[in-house]
């Protein structure tokens, strides 16, 4: 059975650590994204991944994986 986009994924959808650091990295990594678009989407993996898929053609699941991995590498705030 195929999942629809409305179904939950097995990972946490919201970015839980440092949204400003991830936002800055996304703007550097994917320069077709705008700060306004990211601000409107907020720290939601799925919505960001779908935006990147629409603008770059990278499958949203690959982008979600990138976001999860990057979030794991962000140092915890002191």
Secondary structure, 3 states (H helix, E strand, C coil): CCCCCCCCCCCCCECCCCHHHHHHHHHHHCCCCCHHHHHHHCCEHHHHHHHHHHHHCCCHHHHHHHHHHHHHHCCCCC
